[in-house]
Amino acid sequence: MAGALAWLHMPMGFKPAKTQINSQVNIQVNGPSQLLDLNIEPGTSPKAVAQAISDAGADVSPQLLWLWFRVSGQDRAIKAGSYELNAEMTPKSVLNMLARGEESLRSVTLLEGWTFKQFRQALAKSESIKLSTQGLSNEDIMALLGRPNLHPEGRFYPDTYTYSKGSTDLAVMNRALKSMDRHLTEVWMQKTPQIRLKSPDELLILASIVEKETGRASDRPLISAVFHNRLKIGMRLQTDPTVIYGLGDAFDGNLRRVDLKTDTPYNTYTRNGLPPTPIAMPGKAALMAAIQPASSNALYFVAKGDGTSHFSQSLNEHNQAVNKYQRGLSQ
């Protein structure tokens, strides 16, 4: 009995590396890091798990390991998922991990202000993720997500998402999509009669513009106020980020005067109102700023060069601010 108890607490160690792959279990030893990757599919028997761990290179008797699984009473508690085992783990600690479902997780961070293109690029570079959307168009992806004919821009909430090794990029997209749905609904419920936005979609579009225009977080409500004030009086938004988005891959980093005059559905210098879709992924702060703008009569703002903006109520004041902060001219 004492020997059996001692065995439960002894590190298993690894035998020379070996790979076991079948329809239910995929195991691999990662050489230098000495980690054992264990992917258990739903329906895998405890006996198969024990055998696969041993076959993969863990220096443990599969019969004893399976016996331990059964004697412990936790054999049916083993959960499907992706796990990592190291050479210091004991039979007891391995079973505890499998029973608690403590999977080996990776993470990907989606930044506020990113486009869907950047989102896809980040997922493609993520560690241990299956690229199930590779080669698919944006339209195909949205259809797979159950949102056919919906433009993907701005529909995914920027956050850090953890996932188990072997998860698909589509699964992460689905979580980010649903997260934006929840946040957008929560923020829209805070709308007051004074806010003239007609739908959550319009809120999302405006929030994406606020996100891209903001240099310092504290300016978000004021930037939002400028756009609300312009919409209220029928003044064009005239915001550069929408023009840049409309240029797509043609934008080379230098926004020219001719670009501001070239009409596209996203050129808010040539078209009235909001653009047809969001232009980026807005975060919670931008969503809140879009629904709760600051109390201000400002119609203009210009970057001051330190991350903040100068806000003006009149064109004359705005032109003076442009001369001061962007052209370096004295008053």
C-alpha positions in Angstrom: 0.0 0.0 0.0 2.8 2.4 0.9 4.5 1.7 -2.4 1.3 2.4 -4.3 0.8 5.7 -2.5 4.4 6.6 -3.2 3.9 5.8 -6.9 1.0 8.3 -7.2 3.4 11.1 -6.1 6.4 10.1 -8.2 7.2 12.2 -11.3 6.5 10.1 -14.4 9.3 11.4 -16.5 9.5 10.7 -20.3 10.9 7.8 -22.3 12.5 8.5 -25.7 10.0 10.6 -27.7 7.3 8.8 -29.6 4.0 10.0 -31.2 0.6 8.3 -30.9 -2.1 9.5 -33.3 -5.5 7.9 -33.6 -9.1 9.1 -34.2 -9.6 10.0 -30.5 -6.2 11.0 -29.0 -3.3 13.0 -30.5 -0.2 13.1 -28.4 3.3 14.5 -29.1 6.4 15.2 -27.1 8.0 18.6 -27.8 11.7 18.0 -27.6 13.6 20.9 -26.0 10.7 22.0 -23.8 9.9 18.4 -22.7 6.2 18.9 -22.9 3.7 16.3 -23.8 0.7 17.6 -25.9 -2.4 15.6 -25.1 -5.6 16.2 -27.1 -8.5 14.2 -25.8 -11.6 14.0 -28.0 -15.1 13.6 -26.6 -15.9 10.0 -25.9 -12.3 8.8 -25.3 -12.2 6.0 -22.7 -10.0 6.4 -19.6 -8.2 3.3 -20.7 -7.4 4.8 -24.1 -6.1 8.0 -22.4 -3.8 6.0 -20.1 -2.5 4.0 -22.9 -1.9 7.0 -25.2 0.0 8.9 -22.4 2.3 5.9 -22.1 2.7 5.4 -25.8 3.6 9.0 -26.3 6.6 8.7 -24.1 5.5 9.1 -20.5 7.5 6.7 -18.4 4.5 5.1 -16.7 2.7 1.8 -16.9 -0.6 2.3 -18.8 -2.2 -0.5 -16.8 -1.3 1.1 -13.5 -2.3 4.5 -14.7 -5.7 3.2 -15.8 -6.1 1.3 -12.5 -5.4 4.6 -10.7 -8.0 6.3 -12.8 -10.6 3.7 -11.8 -9.7 3.4 -8.1 -9.7 7.2 -7.7 -13.4 7.3 -8.8 -12.5 10.1 -11.2 -12.1 8.0 -14.3 -15.4 9.2 -15.7 -14.6 12.8 -14.8 -11.8 13.1 -17.3 -12.7 15.9 -19.7 -12.0 16.2 -23.3 -9.7 19.0 -24.3 -6.1 20.0 -25.0 -3.5 19.5 -22.3 0.2 19.8 -21.7 2.1 17.4 -19.4 5.6 17.9 -18.2 8.1 15.4 -16.9 7.7 16.4 -13.3 4.0 15.6 -13.2 2.8 12.6 -11.2 0.0 10.2 -11.9 -2.1 12.0 -9.3 -1.4 15.4 -10.6 -2.2 14.3 -14.2 -5.5 12.9 -13.2 -6.4 16.0 -11.2 -5.6 18.1 -14.2 -7.7 16.0 -16.6 -10.6 15.8 -14.2 -10.6 19.5 -13.6 -10.3 20.2 -17.3 -7.3 22.4 -16.9 -6.5 22.7 -20.5 -3.4 24.2 -22.1 -4.5 27.6 -23.2 -3.1 30.1 -25.7 -4.3 33.7 -26.2 -4.7 36.2 -29.0 -5.3 40.0 -28.4 -7.4 42.1 -30.7 -6.5 45.8 -30.4 -9.0 48.6 -30.4 -9.0 50.3 -33.8 -8.0 47.2 -35.7 -9.7 46.3 -39.0 -11.0 42.9 -39.8 -8.1 42.4 -42.1 -5.7 43.0 -39.1 -7.9 40.6 -37.0 -7.5 37.9 -39.6 -3.7 38.5 -39.8 -3.4 38.2 -36.0 -5.3 34.9 -35.9 -3.1 33.6 -38.8 0.0 34.2 -36.7 -1.5 32.8 -33.4 0.1 29.8 -31.8 -1.4 26.4 -32.0 -4.6 27.5 -33.8 -6.3 25.8 -36.7 -6.7 28.1 -39.7 -10.1 26.9 -40.9 -10.8 30.2 -42.7 -7.6 30.4 -44.7 -8.5 31.1 -48.3 -12.1 32.1 -47.5 -13.5 35.5 -48.4 -14.9 37.8 -45.8 -18.3 37.1 -47.1 -17.7 33.3 -46.7 -16.6 33.8 -43.1 -19.6 35.9 -42.2 -21.9 33.3 -43.7 -20.2 30.5 -41.6 -20.7 32.7 -38.6 -24.4 32.9 -39.3 -24.4 36.5 -40.5 -24.6 36.3 -44.3 -24.6 39.6 -46.1 -23.3 41.5 -43.0 -20.1 43.5 -43.5 -17.5 42.2 -41.0 -15.9 45.5 -40.2 -16.3 46.6 -36.6 -18.4 43.5 -35.7 -15.8 41.9 -33.4 -15.0 43.1 -29.9 -11.4 44.0 -29.3 -10.2 42.0 -26.3 -7.8 39.1 -25.3 -9.3 35.7 -26.1 -7.9 32.5 -24.7 -8.3 29.3 -26.6 -7.2 25.7 -26.2 -4.5 24.4 -28.5 -6.0 23.1 -31.7 -9.0 25.5 -31.6 -10.1 27.0 -34.9 -9.8 30.7 -35.8 -13.5 30.6 -36.7 -14.3 29.7 -33.0 -12.3 32.7 -31.8 -14.1 34.9 -34.3 -17.5 33.6 -33.2 -16.6 34.5 -29.5 -15.5 38.0 -30.5 -18.6 38.5 -32.7 -20.9 37.5 -29.8 -19.0 39.7 -27.4 -19.5 42.8 -29.6 -23.2 41.9 -29.8 -23.4 41.9 -26.0 -21.5 45.1 -25.6 -23.3 46.9 -28.3 -26.7 46.0 -26.8 -25.6 47.1 -23.3 -24.4 50.4 -24.6 -27.4 51.0 -26.8 -29.7 50.6 -23.8 -28.2 53.7 -22.3 -29.3 55.9 -25.2 -31.2 59.0 -24.3 -33.8 60.9 -26.5 -31.2 63.6 -27.1 -29.0 61.1 -29.1 -30.2 61.1 -32.7 -28.5 57.8 -33.7 -31.2 55.6 -35.2 -29.9 52.1 -34.5 -27.2 50.1 -32.8 -25.5 49.9 -36.2 -25.2 53.7 -36.4 -23.8 53.6 -32.9 -21.2 51.1 -34.0 -20.3 53.1 -37.1 -19.8 56.3 -35.1 -17.9 54.6 -32.3 -15.5 53.2 -34.9 -14.8 56.7 -36.1 -14.3 58.0 -32.6 -11.9 55.1 -32.0 -9.8 56.0 -35.0 -9.8 59.8 -34.4 -8.8 59.6 -30.7 -5.2 60.2 -29.7 -5.9 60.5 -25.9 -8.6 58.6 -24.1 -9.9 61.7 -22.3 -10.8 63.4 -25.7 -13.2 60.6 -26.8 -16.4 62.3 -25.5 -15.5 65.6 -27.0 -14.6 64.1 -30.4 -18.0 62.3 -30.2 -19.7 65.6 -29.4 -18.2 67.2 -32.6 -19.6 64.5 -34.8 -23.0 64.5 -33.0 -23.2 68.3 -33.4 -22.3 68.0 -37.1 -24.9 65.3 -37.7 -27.5 67.4 -35.9 -27.1 70.4 -38.2 -26.5 68.4 -41.4 -22.8 69.2 -41.6 -20.5 66.7 -43.2 -18.3 64.8 -40.8 -15.1 65.4 -42.9 -13.1 62.9 -41.0 -9.8 61.5 -42.5 -10.0 57.9 -41.1 -13.1 57.2 -43.2 -11.4 58.5 -46.3 -8.4 56.3 -45.6 -10.6 53.3 -45.1 -12.3 53.9 -48.4 -9.0 54.0 -50.2 -8.3 50.5 -49.0 -4.9 49.0 -50.1 -4.4 52.1 -52.3 -3.6 54.2 -49.3 0.2 54.5 -49.0 0.4 56.3 -45.7 0.1 59.8 -47.2 -3.4 61.3 -47.4 -3.4 63.8 -50.2 -5.8 66.6 -51.1 -6.9 64.7 -54.1 -7.9 61.8 -51.9 -10.3 64.1 -49.9 -12.0 65.1 -53.2 -12.2 61.5 -54.6 -15.7 60.2 -53.9 -16.1 56.8 -52.3 -18.9 55.5 -50.1 -16.6 56.2 -47.1 -15.5 59.7 -48.1 -17.2 61.9 -45.5 -15.8 65.0 -47.2 -18.0 64.3 -50.3 -20.9 62.5 -48.7 -23.4 63.5 -46.0 -24.0 61.5 -42.8 -22.3 58.4 -41.6 -20.4 56.0 -43.8 -22.2 52.7 -44.7 -20.3 50.5 -42.3 -17.9 50.8 -39.3 -14.3 51.4 -40.3 -12.6 49.5 -37.4 -13.3 47.6 -34.1 -14.3 50.1 -31.4 -13.6 49.3 -27.8 -16.0 49.9 -24.8 -14.7 53.4 -24.2 -15.4 54.5 -27.8 -18.9 52.9 -27.7 -19.7 54.8 -24.5 -18.4 58.0 -25.9 -20.5 57.6 -29.0 -23.7 57.1 -26.9 -22.7 59.7 -24.2 -20.9 62.6 -25.9 -19.6 65.5 -23.9 -21.7 68.6 -23.5 -20.1 70.9 -26.0 -20.9 73.1 -29.0 -17.6 72.3 -30.8 -17.8 71.6 -34.5 -14.1 71.2 -35.2 -11.0 69.7 -33.7 -7.3 69.5 -34.7 -4.5 67.4 -33.3 -2.1 69.4 -31.2 0.9 67.1 -31.7 1.0 65.7 -28.2 -1.8 63.2 -28.5 -4.6 65.6 -27.5 -6.8 67.7 -29.7 -7.9 71.4 -29.7 -11.7 71.9 -30.1 -13.3 74.9 -31.7 -16.9 76.1 -32.1 -16.2 78.3 -35.2 -14.3 77.9 -38.4 -12.2 81.0 -37.7 -11.1 79.6 -34.4 -10.4 76.3 -36.0 -8.2 77.8 -38.7 -6.2 79.6 -36.1 -5.7 76.3 -34.2 -4.6 74.6 -37.4 -2.0 77.4 -38.1 -0.8 77.1 -34.5 -0.6 73.3 -34.1 0.0 72.0 -37.6 1.6 74.8 -39.5 3.6 76.3 -36.7 2.4 79.8 -37.4 2.1 82.4 -34.6 -1.1 84.2 -34.0 
